[in-house]
Amino acid sequence: MVVARAIWLFVSNAVWRVAGLRAAGSVLVCALGSEDETTRTIAGMLLVRAGKKSEPLLQEALDKRENLPVVLTVIGSLGDSKFEPELRCFSRDADPDVAKAAKDALQLIEAHQTLA
């Protein structure tokens, strides 16, 4: 079953990246909430590899508070400082997992800026 989910993620990613079908990209964001760690990891890696193209999908997930800890981690991995104000707000979130993920994401963005 894990193999089938992985194939579905790669197909969705290809459709999203090539055809621009937002629903296919949303499959990746939704997979960030999977109970299966491999599924979450693959989805996160594909979103990070998509770079700026994934930002609208991740912003929508932030606005809806979907899969927040993982979404915040992916945003941090992108390294785009435009998310810093929102990450600072999330770093004070009542949910300790969300707050920690936001703080970690801020550190990742800072590290990206240092390397640039």
C-alpha positions in Angstrom: 0.0 0.0 0.0 2.9 2.4 0.7 4.2 1.8 -2.8 0.8 2.7 -4.3 0.7 5.9 -2.2 4.2 6.9 -3.3 3.3 6.3 -6.9 0.2 8.4 -6.5 2.3 11.2 -5.0 4.8 11.1 -7.9 2.0 11.1 -10.5 0.2 14.0 -8.7 3.4 15.9 -8.6 4.0 15.4 -12.3 0.5 16.5 -13.2 0.8 19.5 -11.0 4.2 20.6 -12.2 3.6 20.0 -15.9 -0.1 20.9 -16.3 -0.4 23.3 -13.4 -3.5 21.5 -12.0 -3.8 22.9 -8.5 -5.9 19.9 -7.3 -2.9 17.6 -8.1 -0.6 19.9 -6.0 -3.1 19.8 -3.2 -2.7 16.0 -3.0 0.8 16.7 -1.9 -0.2 19.1 0.8 -2.9 16.7 2.0 -0.3 13.9 2.2 1.6 16.0 4.7 -1.0 14.9 7.2 -0.6 11.2 6.5 0.0 8.9 9.4 2.7 7.2 7.3 6.0 8.9 7.7 7.3 7.8 4.3 4.2 9.4 2.6 4.8 12.7 4.6 8.5 12.7 3.7 7.9 12.1 0.0 5.2 14.8 -0.2 7.4 17.3 1.7 10.4 16.6 -0.5 8.3 17.1 -3.7 6.9 20.4 -2.4 10.4 21.6 -1.5 11.8 20.6 -4.9 8.9 22.6 -6.5 10.2 25.7 -4.8 8.2 28.9 -5.3 5.5 27.0 -7.2 4.5 25.3 -3.9 4.2 28.5 -2.0 0.5 29.2 -2.8 -0.5 25.7 -1.8 1.5 26.0 1.5 0.1 29.5 2.1 -3.4 28.1 1.7 -2.6 25.3 4.2 -1.3 27.9 6.7 -4.5 29.9 6.3 -6.6 26.8 7.0 -4.2 25.5 9.7 -3.9 22.2 7.8 -1.1 19.8 8.9 0.7 22.8 10.5 3.8 21.3 12.0 4.8 19.6 8.7 3.7 22.5 6.5 5.8 24.9 8.7 8.8 22.6 8.3 8.4 22.5 4.5 8.1 26.3 4.5 11.3 26.5 6.5 13.1 24.1 4.0 12.1 26.5 1.2 14.1 29.2 2.9 11.9 32.1 1.7 12.0 35.0 4.2 8.6 36.2 3.0 7.1 33.7 5.4 8.9 35.0 8.5 6.1 37.3 9.8 3.6 34.4 9.8 6.2 32.0 11.2 6.8 34.4 14.1 3.1 34.4 14.9 3.0 30.6 14.7 6.0 30.4 17.0 3.7 31.7 19.8 0.9 29.2 19.0 -0.9 27.5 21.9 -0.1 24.1 20.3 3.5 23.3 21.4 4.1 21.2 18.3 3.1 24.1 16.0 5.2 26.6 18.0 8.3 24.4 17.9 7.9 23.7 14.1 7.6 27.5 13.5 10.7 28.2 15.5 12.6 25.4 13.7 11.4 26.8 10.4 12.6 30.3 11.3 16.0 28.8 12.0 16.0 27.0 8.6 15.2 30.3 6.9 18.0 32.0 8.7 20.4 29.3 7.8 19.4 29.6 4.1 20.0 33.4 4.2 23.4 32.8 5.8 24.4 30.4 3.0 23.2 32.7 0.3 
